[in-house]
Structure formats: C-alpha cells, structure tokens
Amino acid sequence: MTPAVSLDDLGAWLLKANGVTSDITEVAARGEAVRTWCVRPGYRTRLMAAGQPVLLWVSGDRRRLAPGVWGVGELSGPPMVSDGKLRVPLELRWLDEDQRVHRDIVRADEGLAALEVLRQPQGSNPSFVTAAQMAVLRRHLPLGCGHVDQ
C-alpha cells in the first residue's frame, strides 16, 4: 500500500490544537513559546525532520474563537519520546490575531478545499499540507513568516 503522504509533496506539517478544550488560546495571547508538540507515532512522524515547515491550526467553536492557522514555523528536529509521549521539537511564531488565516477563508479558497484538516478535522497529529496547498495558503499568510514564506 502506498502511503497517503510523501516528502516529495510536503508543503508543511500541520499540527492541531483544540481551542475549547485546551489552554492554547491563553498560550497564544501571552505569546508564550511553544517548543514541542505531541504527535501520533506512525509513518508520518518518521518523515518529520529539522527544517521542515510547520503550521499550527487551532480548532473550536467560532463563537468563542476564530479557528484556523494561528502559528507558523519549522521543526527543529525529529520526534522523540519525552514524558512517555512522542513529541516533535519546533520553533513556532504566533500570528497576530489580524494575521491569522481563519477557517472561513481557507474553506472559501478553491485551492484549499481538499486540505486534510478540513476533510478530517478529528484526524491525529500531524496533518499534511501539500506543496500546492502551501503555495495557495502563502497568499493568505503575512510576509515575514520565516521558512513558510520561502
């Protein structure tokens, strides 16, 4: 069986957080550094390596928050077990509230309709953004987002 994703088509890894059941909105409001993220073991995590682009997607009830891309950055190494959980090290830059790419914008963009996080919102971390999808998503991201803009 051929894997669903391949590094040949990697635009970015997409990590998800639930903005309702976690404290991620408070972490973002404080601009607190995020250095690791839990990921599910599998072939995808074996593909993850330093220097690869990463996006942070915050989901939840839009009455309480605006779901979408809240952070950008890159992985700083491969996933490792820490405290009994598989975690990937990363450098993440929080987007200002007016720079975030809201879910409604993503859904409205024809080039992003097949984005995995929209098709399988309950899927485990990491999710995958293709190179073509990342090229479209870059049009919605602010300039100066580091590796993601290159």
C-alpha positions, 0 to 999 in steps of 0.5 A: 500500500502506498502511503497517503503522504510523501516528502516529495509533496510536503508543503508543511506539517500541520499540527492541531490544537483544540481551542475549547478544550485546551489552554492554547488560546491563553498560550497564544495571547501571552505569546508564550513559546511553544517548543514541542508538540505531541504527535501520533507515532506512525509513518508520518512522524518518521518523515518529520525532520529539522527544517521542515515547515510547520503550521499550527491550526487551532480548532473550536467553536467560532463563537468563542474563537476564530479557528484556523492557522494561528502559528507558523514555523519549522521543526527543529528536529525529529520526534522523540519520546519525552514524558512517555509521549512522542513529541516533535521539537519546533520553533513556532511564531504566533500570528497576530490575531489580524494575521491569522488565516481563519477557517472561513477563508481557507474553506472559501479558497478553491485551492484549499478545499481538499486540505486534510484538516478540513476533510478530517478535522478529528484526524491525529497529529500531524496533518499534511499540507501539500506543496500546492496547498502551501503555495495557495495558503502563502497568499493568505499568510503575512510576509515575514513568516520565516521558512513558510514564506520561502 
